[in-house]
């Protein structure tokens, strides 16, 4: 229950930052979607808040943006993001 709440908070924090992260890299929604492994339509719906992202999509996005030297500092600056992500990873699923 707590784990799911934290996951939802993390996914929303990332969703809000997606346009800025993508702009920092100078890539289109289509290119970001291709890298992450989803359709452009799905990416657009997530970025605009019309669709919630799944946990696997979230993890793919985090892996992509954290492994990019231009966007990693931006993720590090999202309040509580890294701490909550570690908490979810360390908590057993209930």
Secondary structure, 3 states (H helix, E strand, C coil): CHHHHHHHHHHHHHHHHHHHHHHHHCCCHHHHHHHHCCCHHHHHHHHCCCCCCCHHHHHHHHHHHHCCCCCHHHHHCCCCHHHHHHHHHHCCCC
